[in-house]
Amino acid sequence: MTQLDLVREKVRRLRHVVELLVSGLPGEGAVLQRDEDRLHLVSFRVYLGLQEALDLASHVISDEGWGPVSSLREHFDVLARQGVLDPQLAQELAAGVKIRNLIGHAYGDIDPVKLHAAAVLLPALLDRFCAQVLAFAEQATPR
């Protein structure tokens, strides 16, 4: 059974990362092209946000006995199949894993404008993810 207190703590941490991402995100991608420090900061926060979401997904999957999961992308697919996430959100987050992997494995090859575009969309996706996972955990936990 999903551990509600753990989900709440991980949602709190993920929302904090999202706040930090939003606060450091410039208005346009060209700024990231000119400012390497800011590019690295935004990259790290995008990576961390996606990693925190994967970590939370992994805990729910494990607690519910829905695993094993064969890839990072599949975490979100499993949650959609089990009714935790809406399928469109799961698909968008699974696509975000590619960005996470690019940041983690090929840091210097990231197009700053494309990273910026993804970073602009990510907060809303992660907010919906948090809300849906938290709603599942609250509903699944006996009172």
C-alpha positions, 0 to 999 in steps of 0.5 A: 500500500502506498505510504501517504506520508512519504508521498506527501514529503516527496510531493513537497520536495518536488514542488520546491524544485519546481519553484526554484526552476521557475524562479531561475528561468529567464524569459527567453532561451537566448539568455541561456545561450549567453549565460552558461551558469544560468544554463547549468542551473536551469539544466540541473533543476529540470533534471532534478524535477524529472528525477524527483518525479521518477523517484516518486513514481518508483515508490508508488509502483513498488508500494503497490506491487506493480513492478518491476519496471523495465525503463525510466519512461515506463514508470509513467506508463505504469501509473497511467495503466493503473489509473493514477495518472491521466494517459496524456500526462504520462506520455508527456512526462515519459517524453521528458525522460529524454531531456533528463537523459540528455542532461545527465549523459550529454550535458554539453550537447543541450540546445539552450533554446530547446531546453528553455522551451521544455523548462517552460512547460515542465512546471505545469506537468509536474504540478499535475503529476503531484496533484494526481499522485497525491490524490491517488495516495490519499484515496488509497490510504485507509483512514 
